[in-house]
Amino acid sequence: MKKVIKVNNIDCAVCAKNLENAVAKMYGVKSVSVNFMAGKMILDYDDAATDLFDRIKKTAKSMEPDWEFVGI
């Protein structure tokens, strides 16, 4: 399943890459791409991973508390 998620307040390529790498390692993620210029994450995931979005938010908040996710 694919989903586009708006990521507010992400403002650097290194941060985007770090988030992308962290999410890519999560159970249920098939592929992920984070574009800081567009402020979005494109996520392809297995819908059986029921708590994936909670894990993404928790991981992201530990990396940068100001990031906000719209659409999850």
CHARMM internal coordinates of N, CA and C (Angstrom, degrees):
IC EDIT
DIST 1 N 1 CA 1.4386
DIST 1 CA 1 C 1.5296
ANGL 1 N 1 CA 1 C 107.90
DIST 1 C 2 N 1.3225
ANGL 1 CA 1 C 2 N 117.24
DIHE 1 N 1 CA 1 C 2 N 138.67
DIST 2 N 2 CA 1.4692
ANGL 1 C 2 N 2 CA 120.92
DIHE 1 CA 1 C 2 N 2 CA 178.97
DIST 2 CA 2 C 1.5176
ANGL 2 N 2 CA 2 C 110.22
DIHE 1 C 2 N 2 CA 2 C -110.05
DIST 2 C 3 N 1.3356
ANGL 2 CA 2 C 3 N 113.97
DIHE 2 N 2 CA 2 C 3 N 147.78
DIST 3 N 3 CA 1.4665
ANGL 2 C 3 N 3 CA 119.98
DIHE 2 CA 2 C 3 N 3 CA 179.31
DIST 3 CA 3 C 1.5190
ANGL 3 N 3 CA 3 C 108.86
DIHE 2 C 3 N 3 CA 3 C -148.90
DIST 3 C 4 N 1.3199
ANGL 3 CA 3 C 4 N 116.15
DIHE 3 N 3 CA 3 C 4 N 139.20
DIST 4 N 4 CA 1.4615
ANGL 3 C 4 N 4 CA 121.81
DIHE 3 CA 3 C 4 N 4 CA 173.75
DIST 4 CA 4 C 1.5221
ANGL 4 N 4 CA 4 C 106.91
DIHE 3 C 4 N 4 CA 4 C -104.07
DIST 4 C 5 N 1.3292
ANGL 4 CA 4 C 5 N 115.22
DIHE 4 N 4 CA 4 C 5 N 126.25
DIST 5 N 5 CA 1.4640
ANGL 4 C 5 N 5 CA 121.78
DIHE 4 CA 4 C 5 N 5 CA -176.42
DIST 5 CA 5 C 1.5199
ANGL 5 N 5 CA 5 C 108.20
DIHE 4 C 5 N 5 CA 5 C -119.77
DIST 5 C 6 N 1.3131
ANGL 5 CA 5 C 6 N 116.69
DIHE 5 N 5 CA 5 C 6 N 127.27
DIST 6 N 6 CA 1.4608
ANGL 5 C 6 N 6 CA 122.05
DIHE 5 CA 5 C 6 N 6 CA 176.06
DIST 6 CA 6 C 1.5220
ANGL 6 N 6 CA 6 C 108.69
DIHE 5 C 6 N 6 CA 6 C -76.42
DIST 6 C 7 N 1.3390
ANGL 6 CA 6 C 7 N 115.74
DIHE 6 N 6 CA 6 C 7 N 131.18
DIST 7 N 7 CA 1.4641
ANGL 6 C 7 N 7 CA 121.37
DIHE 6 CA 6 C 7 N 7 CA 178.24
DIST 7 CA 7 C 1.5298
ANGL 7 N 7 CA 7 C 107.50
DIHE 6 C 7 N 7 CA 7 C -117.25
DIST 7 C 8 N 1.3131
ANGL 7 CA 7 C 8 N 116.31
DIHE 7 N 7 CA 7 C 8 N 107.85
DIST 8 N 8 CA 1.4644
ANGL 7 C 8 N 8 CA 121.05
DIHE 7 CA 7 C 8 N 8 CA 179.26
DIST 8 CA 8 C 1.5273
ANGL 8 N 8 CA 8 C 110.56
DIHE 7 C 8 N 8 CA 8 C -86.63
DIST 8 C 9 N 1.3113
ANGL 8 CA 8 C 9 N 115.64
DIHE 8 N 8 CA 8 C 9 N 146.90
DIST 9 N 9 CA 1.4713
ANGL 8 C 9 N 9 CA 124.52
DIHE 8 CA 8 C 9 N 9 CA 174.28
DIST 9 CA 9 C 1.5258
ANGL 9 N 9 CA 9 C 114.37
DIHE 8 C 9 N 9 CA 9 C 72.72
DIST 9 C 10 N 1.3114
ANGL 9 CA 9 C 10 N 118.92
DIHE 9 N 9 CA 9 C 10 N 16.43
DIST 10 N 10 CA 1.4547
ANGL 9 C 10 N 10 CA 120.59
DIHE 9 CA 9 C 10 N 10 CA 173.72
DIST 10 CA 10 C 1.5328
ANGL 10 N 10 CA 10 C 105.81
DIHE 9 C 10 N 10 CA 10 C -93.75
DIST 10 C 11 N 1.3211
ANGL 10 CA 10 C 11 N 116.06
DIHE 10 N 10 CA 10 C 11 N 121.63
DIST 11 N 11 CA 1.4654
ANGL 10 C 11 N 11 CA 117.75
DIHE 10 CA 10 C 11 N 11 CA -168.58
DIST 11 CA 11 C 1.5260
ANGL 11 N 11 CA 11 C 115.29
DIHE 10 C 11 N 11 CA 11 C -131.58
DIST 11 C 12 N 1.3240
ANGL 11 CA 11 C 12 N 117.57
DIHE 11 N 11 CA 11 C 12 N 18.89
DIST 12 N 12 CA 1.4630
ANGL 11 C 12 N 12 CA 117.30
DIHE 11 CA 11 C 12 N 12 CA 176.35
DIST 12 CA 12 C 1.5236
ANGL 12 N 12 CA 12 C 110.35
DIHE 11 C 12 N 12 CA 12 C -150.18
DIST 12 C 13 N 1.3182
ANGL 12 CA 12 C 13 N 115.07
DIHE 12 N 12 CA 12 C 13 N 148.56
DIST 13 N 13 CA 1.4613
ANGL 12 C 13 N 13 CA 121.35
DIHE 12 CA 12 C 13 N 13 CA -177.16
DIST 13 CA 13 C 1.5233
ANGL 13 N 13 CA 13 C 111.81
DIHE 12 C 13 N 13 CA 13 C -65.05
DIST 13 C 14 N 1.3137
ANGL 13 CA 13 C 14 N 117.24
DIHE 13 N 13 CA 13 C 14 N -36.21
DIST 14 N 14 CA 1.4628
ANGL 13 C 14 N 14 CA 120.76
DIHE 13 CA 13 C 14 N 14 CA 179.96
DIST 14 CA 14 C 1.5279
ANGL 14 N 14 CA 14 C 109.87
DIHE 13 C 14 N 14 CA 14 C -65.85
DIST 14 C 15 N 1.3169
ANGL 14 CA 14 C 15 N 116.95
DIHE 14 N 14 CA 14 C 15 N -42.78
DIST 15 N 15 CA 1.4674
ANGL 14 C 15 N 15 CA 120.57
DIHE 14 CA 14 C 15 N 15 CA 177.79
DIST 15 CA 15 C 1.5289
ANGL 15 N 15 CA 15 C 110.44
DIHE 14 C 15 N 15 CA 15 C -61.95
DIST 15 C 16 N 1.3236
ANGL 15 CA 15 C 16 N 116.45
DIHE 15 N 15 CA 15 C 16 N -43.20
DIST 16 N 16 CA 1.4594
ANGL 15 C 16 N 16 CA 121.09
DIHE 15 CA 15 C 16 N 16 CA 179.15
DIST 16 CA 16 C 1.5253
ANGL 16 N 16 CA 16 C 110.52
DIHE 15 C 16 N 16 CA 16 C -61.29
DIST 16 C 17 N 1.3121
ANGL 16 CA 16 C 17 N 117.23
DIHE 16 N 16 CA 16 C 17 N -43.53
DIST 17 N 17 CA 1.4663
ANGL 16 C 17 N 17 CA 121.61
DIHE 16 CA 16 C 17 N 17 CA -179.87
DIST 17 CA 17 C 1.5300
ANGL 17 N 17 CA 17 C 110.73
DIHE 16 C 17 N 17 CA 17 C -66.07
DIST 17 C 18 N 1.3338
ANGL 17 CA 17 C 18 N 117.22
DIHE 17 N 17 CA 17 C 18 N -40.40
DIST 18 N 18 CA 1.4672
ANGL 17 C 18 N 18 CA 120.69
DIHE 17 CA 17 C 18 N 18 CA 178.03
DIST 18 CA 18 C 1.5328
ANGL 18 N 18 CA 18 C 111.08
DIHE 17 C 18 N 18 CA 18 C -62.94
DIST 18 C 19 N 1.3270
ANGL 18 CA 18 C 19 N 116.54
DIHE 18 N 18 CA 18 C 19 N -42.47
DIST 19 N 19 CA 1.4625
ANGL 18 C 19 N 19 CA 120.67
DIHE 18 CA 18 C 19 N 19 CA 177.54
DIST 19 CA 19 C 1.5261
ANGL 19 N 19 CA 19 C 109.90
DIHE 18 C 19 N 19 CA 19 C -64.55
DIST 19 C 20 N 1.3116
ANGL 19 CA 19 C 20 N 116.09
DIHE 19 N 19 CA 19 C 20 N -45.10
DIST 20 N 20 CA 1.4668
ANGL 19 C 20 N 20 CA 121.29
DIHE 19 CA 19 C 20 N 20 CA 178.99
DIST 20 CA 20 C 1.5296
ANGL 20 N 20 CA 20 C 111.14
DIHE 19 C 20 N 20 CA 20 C -57.64
DIST 20 C 21 N 1.3129
ANGL 20 CA 20 C 21 N 116.61
DIHE 20 N 20 CA 20 C 21 N -46.61
DIST 21 N 21 CA 1.4678
ANGL 20 C 21 N 21 CA 121.01
DIHE 20 CA 20 C 21 N 21 CA 179.87
DIST 21 CA 21 C 1.5199
ANGL 21 N 21 CA 21 C 111.99
DIHE 20 C 21 N 21 CA 21 C -62.86
DIST 21 C 22 N 1.3287
ANGL 21 CA 21 C 22 N 116.82
DIHE 21 N 21 CA 21 C 22 N -41.21
DIST 22 N 22 CA 1.4650
ANGL 21 C 22 N 22 CA 120.81
DIHE 21 CA 21 C 22 N 22 CA -179.45
DIST 22 CA 22 C 1.5303
ANGL 22 N 22 CA 22 C 110.74
DIHE 21 C 22 N 22 CA 22 C -66.34
DIST 22 C 23 N 1.3140
ANGL 22 CA 22 C 23 N 116.98
DIHE 22 N 22 CA 22 C 23 N -43.42
DIST 23 N 23 CA 1.4661
ANGL 22 C 23 N 23 CA 120.64
DIHE 22 CA 22 C 23 N 23 CA -178.71
DIST 23 CA 23 C 1.5284
ANGL 23 N 23 CA 23 C 110.62
DIHE 22 C 23 N 23 CA 23 C -70.07
DIST 23 C 24 N 1.3211
ANGL 23 CA 23 C 24 N 117.40
DIHE 23 N 23 CA 23 C 24 N -36.65
DIST 24 N 24 CA 1.4646
ANGL 23 C 24 N 24 CA 121.57
DIHE 23 CA 23 C 24 N 24 CA -179.18
DIST 24 CA 24 C 1.5252
ANGL 24 N 24 CA 24 C 112.35
DIHE 23 C 24 N 24 CA 24 C -59.62
DIST 24 C 25 N 1.3308
ANGL 24 CA 24 C 25 N 117.19
DIHE 24 N 24 CA 24 C 25 N -27.30
DIST 25 N 25 CA 1.4682
ANGL 24 C 25 N 25 CA 121.84
DIHE 24 CA 24 C 25 N 25 CA -178.42
DIST 25 CA 25 C 1.5237
ANGL 25 N 25 CA 25 C 113.21
DIHE 24 C 25 N 25 CA 25 C -84.10
DIST 25 C 26 N 1.3268
ANGL 25 CA 25 C 26 N 117.19
DIHE 25 N 25 CA 25 C 26 N -7.65
DIST 26 N 26 CA 1.4578
ANGL 25 C 26 N 26 CA 120.63
DIHE 25 CA 25 C 26 N 26 CA -175.18
DIST 26 CA 26 C 1.5215
ANGL 26 N 26 CA 26 C 111.78
DIHE 25 C 26 N 26 CA 26 C -76.94
DIST 26 C 27 N 1.3289
ANGL 26 CA 26 C 27 N 114.08
DIHE 26 N 26 CA 26 C 27 N 145.48
DIST 27 N 27 CA 1.4572
ANGL 26 C 27 N 27 CA 120.51
DIHE 26 CA 26 C 27 N 27 CA 175.86
DIST 27 CA 27 C 1.5287
ANGL 27 N 27 CA 27 C 109.74
DIHE 26 C 27 N 27 CA 27 C -59.30
DIST 27 C 28 N 1.3169
ANGL 27 CA 27 C 28 N 116.29
DIHE 27 N 27 CA 27 C 28 N 132.11
DIST 28 N 28 CA 1.4552
ANGL 27 C 28 N 28 CA 121.73
DIHE 27 CA 27 C 28 N 28 CA 176.39
DIST 28 CA 28 C 1.5155
ANGL 28 N 28 CA 28 C 114.44
DIHE 27 C 28 N 28 CA 28 C 96.48
DIST 28 C 29 N 1.3268
ANGL 28 CA 28 C 29 N 117.99
DIHE 28 N 28 CA 28 C 29 N -9.10
DIST 29 N 29 CA 1.4649
ANGL 28 C 29 N 29 CA 121.13
DIHE 28 CA 28 C 29 N 29 CA -179.36
DIST 29 CA 29 C 1.5223
ANGL 29 N 29 CA 29 C 108.79
DIHE 28 C 29 N 29 CA 29 C -90.18
DIST 29 C 30 N 1.3298
ANGL 29 CA 29 C 30 N 115.50
DIHE 29 N 29 CA 29 C 30 N 123.09
DIST 30 N 30 CA 1.4587
ANGL 29 C 30 N 30 CA 120.97
DIHE 29 CA 29 C 30 N 30 CA 176.92
DIST 30 CA 30 C 1.5261
ANGL 30 N 30 CA 30 C 109.97
DIHE 29 C 30 N 30 CA 30 C -88.07
DIST 30 C 31 N 1.3390
ANGL 30 CA 30 C 31 N 116.28
DIHE 30 N 30 CA 30 C 31 N -44.09
DIST 31 N 31 CA 1.4676
ANGL 30 C 31 N 31 CA 121.44
DIHE 30 CA 30 C 31 N 31 CA 175.35
DIST 31 CA 31 C 1.5223
ANGL 31 N 31 CA 31 C 108.78
DIHE 30 C 31 N 31 CA 31 C -158.86
DIST 31 C 32 N 1.3326
ANGL 31 CA 31 C 32 N 114.50
DIHE 31 N 31 CA 31 C 32 N 155.92
DIST 32 N 32 CA 1.4630
ANGL 31 C 32 N 32 CA 120.06
DIHE 31 CA 31 C 32 N 32 CA 178.98
DIST 32 CA 32 C 1.5186
ANGL 32 N 32 CA 32 C 108.70
DIHE 31 C 32 N 32 CA 32 C -149.82
DIST 32 C 33 N 1.3135
ANGL 32 CA 32 C 33 N 114.71
DIHE 32 N 32 CA 32 C 33 N 144.03
DIST 33 N 33 CA 1.4558
ANGL 32 C 33 N 33 CA 121.30
DIHE 32 CA 32 C 33 N 33 CA 175.95
DIST 33 CA 33 C 1.5250
ANGL 33 N 33 CA 33 C 107.63
DIHE 32 C 33 N 33 CA 33 C -140.08
DIST 33 C 34 N 1.3283
ANGL 33 CA 33 C 34 N 116.55
DIHE 33 N 33 CA 33 C 34 N 128.39
DIST 34 N 34 CA 1.4603
ANGL 33 C 34 N 34 CA 121.41
DIHE 33 CA 33 C 34 N 34 CA 179.33
DIST 34 CA 34 C 1.5275
ANGL 34 N 34 CA 34 C 108.00
DIHE 33 C 34 N 34 CA 34 C -115.28
DIST 34 C 35 N 1.3274
ANGL 34 CA 34 C 35 N 115.94
DIHE 34 N 34 CA 34 C 35 N 124.12
DIST 35 N 35 CA 1.4529
ANGL 34 C 35 N 35 CA 122.27
DIHE 34 CA 34 C 35 N 35 CA 179.68
DIST 35 CA 35 C 1.5230
ANGL 35 N 35 CA 35 C 107.75
DIHE 34 C 35 N 35 CA 35 C -114.76
DIST 35 C 36 N 1.3317
ANGL 35 CA 35 C 36 N 116.91
DIHE 35 N 35 CA 35 C 36 N 106.91
DIST 36 N 36 CA 1.4663
ANGL 35 C 36 N 36 CA 119.46
DIHE 35 CA 35 C 36 N 36 CA -175.64
DIST 36 CA 36 C 1.5178
ANGL 36 N 36 CA 36 C 111.44
DIHE 35 C 36 N 36 CA 36 C -72.05
DIST 36 C 37 N 1.3309
ANGL 36 CA 36 C 37 N 117.58
DIHE 36 N 36 CA 36 C 37 N -29.47
DIST 37 N 37 CA 1.4734
ANGL 36 C 37 N 37 CA 120.24
DIHE 36 CA 36 C 37 N 37 CA 179.15
DIST 37 CA 37 C 1.5356
ANGL 37 N 37 CA 37 C 110.67
DIHE 36 C 37 N 37 CA 37 C -65.00
DIST 37 C 38 N 1.3129
ANGL 37 CA 37 C 38 N 116.11
DIHE 37 N 37 CA 37 C 38 N -40.81
DIST 38 N 38 CA 1.4608
ANGL 37 C 38 N 38 CA 121.03
DIHE 37 CA 37 C 38 N 38 CA 179.09
DIST 38 CA 38 C 1.5252
ANGL 38 N 38 CA 38 C 111.37
DIHE 37 C 38 N 38 CA 38 C -86.61
DIST 38 C 39 N 1.3325
ANGL 38 CA 38 C 39 N 116.42
DIHE 38 N 38 CA 38 C 39 N -15.63
DIST 39 N 39 CA 1.4599
ANGL 38 C 39 N 39 CA 120.82
DIHE 38 CA 38 C 39 N 39 CA -178.80
DIST 39 CA 39 C 1.5108
ANGL 39 N 39 CA 39 C 112.27
DIHE 38 C 39 N 39 CA 39 C 66.81
DIST 39 C 40 N 1.3504
ANGL 39 CA 39 C 40 N 115.91
DIHE 39 N 39 CA 39 C 40 N 42.45
DIST 40 N 40 CA 1.4618
ANGL 39 C 40 N 40 CA 117.20
DIHE 39 CA 39 C 40 N 40 CA 179.91
DIST 40 CA 40 C 1.5218
ANGL 40 N 40 CA 40 C 112.36
DIHE 39 C 40 N 40 CA 40 C -144.60
DIST 40 C 41 N 1.3055
ANGL 40 CA 40 C 41 N 113.04
DIHE 40 N 40 CA 40 C 41 N 156.97
DIST 41 N 41 CA 1.4618
ANGL 40 C 41 N 41 CA 122.98
DIHE 40 CA 40 C 41 N 41 CA 176.35
DIST 41 CA 41 C 1.5210
ANGL 41 N 41 CA 41 C 106.85
DIHE 40 C 41 N 41 CA 41 C -118.85
DIST 41 C 42 N 1.3187
ANGL 41 CA 41 C 42 N 116.04
DIHE 41 N 41 CA 41 C 42 N 130.28
DIST 42 N 42 CA 1.4547
ANGL 41 C 42 N 42 CA 121.04
DIHE 41 CA 41 C 42 N 42 CA 174.74
DIST 42 CA 42 C 1.5220
ANGL 42 N 42 CA 42 C 105.86
DIHE 41 C 42 N 42 CA 42 C -106.73
DIST 42 C 43 N 1.3069
ANGL 42 CA 42 C 43 N 115.86
DIHE 42 N 42 CA 42 C 43 N 119.52
DIST 43 N 43 CA 1.4561
ANGL 42 C 43 N 43 CA 122.36
DIHE 42 CA 42 C 43 N 43 CA -171.08
DIST 43 CA 43 C 1.5183
ANGL 43 N 43 CA 43 C 109.94
DIHE 42 C 43 N 43 CA 43 C -122.32
DIST 43 C 44 N 1.3154
ANGL 43 CA 43 C 44 N 116.41
DIHE 43 N 43 CA 43 C 44 N 127.90
DIST 44 N 44 CA 1.4599
ANGL 43 C 44 N 44 CA 122.67
DIHE 43 CA 43 C 44 N 44 CA 171.67
DIST 44 CA 44 C 1.5204
ANGL 44 N 44 CA 44 C 105.41
DIHE 43 C 44 N 44 CA 44 C -112.74
DIST 44 C 45 N 1.3191
ANGL 44 CA 44 C 45 N 116.74
DIHE 44 N 44 CA 44 C 45 N 121.33
DIST 45 N 45 CA 1.4617
ANGL 44 C 45 N 45 CA 119.90
DIHE 44 CA 44 C 45 N 45 CA -171.76
DIST 45 CA 45 C 1.5222
ANGL 45 N 45 CA 45 C 111.71
DIHE 44 C 45 N 45 CA 45 C -143.86
DIST 45 C 46 N 1.3011
ANGL 45 CA 45 C 46 N 114.79
DIHE 45 N 45 CA 45 C 46 N 163.57
DIST 46 N 46 CA 1.4589
ANGL 45 C 46 N 46 CA 123.76
DIHE 45 CA 45 C 46 N 46 CA 176.78
DIST 46 CA 46 C 1.5195
ANGL 46 N 46 CA 46 C 107.43
DIHE 45 C 46 N 46 CA 46 C -86.70
DIST 46 C 47 N 1.3340
ANGL 46 CA 46 C 47 N 117.87
DIHE 46 N 46 CA 46 C 47 N 122.98
DIST 47 N 47 CA 1.4602
ANGL 46 C 47 N 47 CA 118.93
DIHE 46 CA 46 C 47 N 47 CA -177.04
DIST 47 CA 47 C 1.5225
ANGL 47 N 47 CA 47 C 113.32
DIHE 46 C 47 N 47 CA 47 C -67.73
DIST 47 C 48 N 1.3033
ANGL 47 CA 47 C 48 N 118.77
DIHE 47 N 47 CA 47 C 48 N -5.95
DIST 48 N 48 CA 1.4690
ANGL 47 C 48 N 48 CA 121.22
DIHE 47 CA 47 C 48 N 48 CA 175.31
DIST 48 CA 48 C 1.5322
ANGL 48 N 48 CA 48 C 111.49
DIHE 47 C 48 N 48 CA 48 C -74.91
DIST 48 C 49 N 1.3146
ANGL 48 CA 48 C 49 N 117.27
DIHE 48 N 48 CA 48 C 49 N -16.68
DIST 49 N 49 CA 1.4736
ANGL 48 C 49 N 49 CA 121.66
DIHE 48 CA 48 C 49 N 49 CA 179.06
DIST 49 CA 49 C 1.5276
ANGL 49 N 49 CA 49 C 108.27
DIHE 48 C 49 N 49 CA 49 C -82.27
DIST 49 C 50 N 1.3137
ANGL 49 CA 49 C 50 N 115.83
DIHE 49 N 49 CA 49 C 50 N 80.30
DIST 50 N 50 CA 1.4628
ANGL 49 C 50 N 50 CA 122.08
DIHE 49 CA 49 C 50 N 50 CA -169.79
DIST 50 CA 50 C 1.5289
ANGL 50 N 50 CA 50 C 114.76
DIHE 49 C 50 N 50 CA 50 C -66.13
DIST 50 C 51 N 1.3076
ANGL 50 CA 50 C 51 N 117.86
DIHE 50 N 50 CA 50 C 51 N -29.84
DIST 51 N 51 CA 1.4687
ANGL 50 C 51 N 51 CA 119.44
DIHE 50 CA 50 C 51 N 51 CA -177.62
DIST 51 CA 51 C 1.5301
ANGL 51 N 51 CA 51 C 112.16
DIHE 50 C 51 N 51 CA 51 C -101.84
DIST 51 C 52 N 1.3174
ANGL 51 CA 51 C 52 N 117.63
DIHE 51 N 51 CA 51 C 52 N 16.44
DIST 52 N 52 CA 1.4655
ANGL 51 C 52 N 52 CA 121.66
DIHE 51 CA 51 C 52 N 52 CA -175.36
DIST 52 CA 52 C 1.5282
ANGL 52 N 52 CA 52 C 112.16
DIHE 51 C 52 N 52 CA 52 C -57.42
DIST 52 C 53 N 1.3110
ANGL 52 CA 52 C 53 N 117.93
DIHE 52 N 52 CA 52 C 53 N -46.64
DIST 53 N 53 CA 1.4597
ANGL 52 C 53 N 53 CA 119.96
DIHE 52 CA 52 C 53 N 53 CA -176.05
DIST 53 CA 53 C 1.5227
ANGL 53 N 53 CA 53 C 112.27
DIHE 52 C 53 N 53 CA 53 C -66.16
DIST 53 C 54 N 1.3133
ANGL 53 CA 53 C 54 N 116.95
DIHE 53 N 53 CA 53 C 54 N -35.23
DIST 54 N 54 CA 1.4670
ANGL 53 C 54 N 54 CA 120.24
DIHE 53 CA 53 C 54 N 54 CA 175.17
DIST 54 CA 54 C 1.5264
ANGL 54 N 54 CA 54 C 110.25
DIHE 53 C 54 N 54 CA 54 C -64.68
DIST 54 C 55 N 1.3438
ANGL 54 CA 54 C 55 N 116.53
DIHE 54 N 54 CA 54 C 55 N -41.61
DIST 55 N 55 CA 1.4638
ANGL 54 C 55 N 55 CA 120.20
DIHE 54 CA 54 C 55 N 55 CA 178.77
DIST 55 CA 55 C 1.5233
ANGL 55 N 55 CA 55 C 111.39
DIHE 54 C 55 N 55 CA 55 C -65.51
DIST 55 C 56 N 1.3209
ANGL 55 CA 55 C 56 N 117.15
DIHE 55 N 55 CA 55 C 56 N -38.32
DIST 56 N 56 CA 1.4683
ANGL 55 C 56 N 56 CA 120.60
DIHE 55 CA 55 C 56 N 56 CA 178.39
DIST 56 CA 56 C 1.5218
ANGL 56 N 56 CA 56 C 109.79
DIHE 55 C 56 N 56 CA 56 C -63.03
DIST 56 C 57 N 1.3329
ANGL 56 CA 56 C 57 N 116.55
DIHE 56 N 56 CA 56 C 57 N -49.19
DIST 57 N 57 CA 1.4698
ANGL 56 C 57 N 57 CA 119.89
DIHE 56 CA 56 C 57 N 57 CA -179.53
DIST 57 CA 57 C 1.5221
ANGL 57 N 57 CA 57 C 111.86
DIHE 56 C 57 N 57 CA 57 C -61.34
DIST 57 C 58 N 1.3143
ANGL 57 CA 57 C 58 N 116.96
DIHE 57 N 57 CA 57 C 58 N -42.77
DIST 58 N 58 CA 1.4665
ANGL 57 C 58 N 58 CA 121.04
DIHE 57 CA 57 C 58 N 58 CA -179.12
DIST 58 CA 58 C 1.5250
ANGL 58 N 58 CA 58 C 110.89
DIHE 57 C 58 N 58 CA 58 C -63.95
DIST 58 C 59 N 1.3140
ANGL 58 CA 58 C 59 N 116.82
DIHE 58 N 58 CA 58 C 59 N -45.20
DIST 59 N 59 CA 1.4661
ANGL 58 C 59 N 59 CA 121.16
DIHE 58 CA 58 C 59 N 59 CA 178.98
DIST 59 CA 59 C 1.5219
ANGL 59 N 59 CA 59 C 110.57
DIHE 58 C 59 N 59 CA 59 C -63.66
DIST 59 C 60 N 1.3209
ANGL 59 CA 59 C 60 N 116.74
DIHE 59 N 59 CA 59 C 60 N -45.36
DIST 60 N 60 CA 1.4641
ANGL 59 C 60 N 60 CA 120.93
DIHE 59 CA 59 C 60 N 60 CA -178.70
DIST 60 CA 60 C 1.5291
ANGL 60 N 60 CA 60 C 111.35
DIHE 59 C 60 N 60 CA 60 C -63.73
DIST 60 C 61 N 1.3210
ANGL 60 CA 60 C 61 N 116.99
DIHE 60 N 60 CA 60 C 61 N -41.55
DIST 61 N 61 CA 1.4716
ANGL 60 C 61 N 61 CA 120.26
DIHE 60 CA 60 C 61 N 61 CA 179.60
DIST 61 CA 61 C 1.5245
ANGL 61 N 61 CA 61 C 111.37
DIHE 60 C 61 N 61 CA 61 C -64.42
DIST 61 C 62 N 1.3331
ANGL 61 CA 61 C 62 N 116.93
DIHE 61 N 61 CA 61 C 62 N -31.40
DIST 62 N 62 CA 1.4635
ANGL 61 C 62 N 62 CA 119.07
DIHE 61 CA 61 C 62 N 62 CA 177.67
DIST 62 CA 62 C 1.5323
ANGL 62 N 62 CA 62 C 110.86
DIHE 61 C 62 N 62 CA 62 C -72.90
DIST 62 C 63 N 1.3246
ANGL 62 CA 62 C 63 N 116.41
DIHE 62 N 62 CA 62 C 63 N -24.34
DIST 63 N 63 CA 1.4611
ANGL 62 C 63 N 63 CA 120.85
DIHE 62 CA 62 C 63 N 63 CA 178.80
DIST 63 CA 63 C 1.5289
ANGL 63 N 63 CA 63 C 111.14
DIHE 62 C 63 N 63 CA 63 C -84.38
DIST 63 C 64 N 1.3501
ANGL 63 CA 63 C 64 N 116.03
DIHE 63 N 63 CA 63 C 64 N -42.89
DIST 64 N 64 CA 1.4660
ANGL 63 C 64 N 64 CA 121.90
DIHE 63 CA 63 C 64 N 64 CA -177.70
DIST 64 CA 64 C 1.5268
ANGL 64 N 64 CA 64 C 108.75
DIHE 63 C 64 N 64 CA 64 C -154.76
DIST 64 C 65 N 1.3188
ANGL 64 CA 64 C 65 N 117.24
DIHE 64 N 64 CA 64 C 65 N 105.56
DIST 65 N 65 CA 1.4681
ANGL 64 C 65 N 65 CA 120.72
DIHE 64 CA 64 C 65 N 65 CA -175.54
DIST 65 CA 65 C 1.5233
ANGL 65 N 65 CA 65 C 115.19
DIHE 64 C 65 N 65 CA 65 C -62.53
DIST 65 C 66 N 1.3292
ANGL 65 CA 65 C 66 N 119.10
DIHE 65 N 65 CA 65 C 66 N -20.48
DIST 66 N 66 CA 1.4638
ANGL 65 C 66 N 66 CA 121.22
DIHE 65 CA 65 C 66 N 66 CA -177.34
DIST 66 CA 66 C 1.5184
ANGL 66 N 66 CA 66 C 114.26
DIHE 65 C 66 N 66 CA 66 C -83.68
DIST 66 C 67 N 1.3210
ANGL 66 CA 66 C 67 N 118.60
DIHE 66 N 66 CA 66 C 67 N -9.74
DIST 67 N 67 CA 1.4692
ANGL 66 C 67 N 67 CA 119.34
DIHE 66 CA 66 C 67 N 67 CA 179.23
DIST 67 CA 67 C 1.5207
ANGL 67 N 67 CA 67 C 109.72
DIHE 66 C 67 N 67 CA 67 C -69.20
DIST 67 C 68 N 1.3264
ANGL 67 CA 67 C 68 N 114.35
DIHE 67 N 67 CA 67 C 68 N 137.90
DIST 68 N 68 CA 1.4684
ANGL 67 C 68 N 68 CA 120.93
DIHE 67 CA 67 C 68 N 68 CA 177.93
DIST 68 CA 68 C 1.5162
ANGL 68 N 68 CA 68 C 108.26
DIHE 67 C 68 N 68 CA 68 C -124.52
DIST 68 C 69 N 1.3128
ANGL 68 CA 68 C 69 N 116.77
DIHE 68 N 68 CA 68 C 69 N 140.20
DIST 69 N 69 CA 1.4501
ANGL 68 C 69 N 69 CA 121.99
DIHE 68 CA 68 C 69 N 69 CA -178.98
DIST 69 CA 69 C 1.5222
ANGL 69 N 69 CA 69 C 109.45
DIHE 68 C 69 N 69 CA 69 C -112.89
DIST 69 C 70 N 1.3254
ANGL 69 CA 69 C 70 N 116.11
DIHE 69 N 69 CA 69 C 70 N 129.64
DIST 70 N 70 CA 1.4557
ANGL 69 C 70 N 70 CA 122.16
DIHE 69 CA 69 C 70 N 70 CA 178.99
DIST 70 CA 70 C 1.5223
ANGL 70 N 70 CA 70 C 106.71
DIHE 69 C 70 N 70 CA 70 C -114.82
DIST 70 C 71 N 1.3012
ANGL 70 CA 70 C 71 N 116.47
DIHE 70 N 70 CA 70 C 71 N 125.67
DIST 71 N 71 CA 1.4486
ANGL 70 C 71 N 71 CA 120.45
DIHE 70 CA 70 C 71 N 71 CA 178.42
DIST 71 CA 71 C 1.5099
ANGL 71 N 71 CA 71 C 114.34
DIHE 70 C 71 N 71 CA 71 C 107.68
DIST 71 C 72 N 1.3411
ANGL 71 CA 71 C 72 N 116.54
DIHE 71 N 71 CA 71 C 72 N 3.30
DIST 72 N 72 CA 1.4690
ANGL 71 C 72 N 72 CA 118.80
DIHE 71 CA 71 C 72 N 72 CA 174.58
DIST 72 CA 72 C 1.5112
ANGL 72 N 72 CA 72 C 108.70
DIHE 71 C 72 N 72 CA 72 C -129.22
END
COOR INIT
IC SEED 1 N 1 CA 1 C
IC BUILD
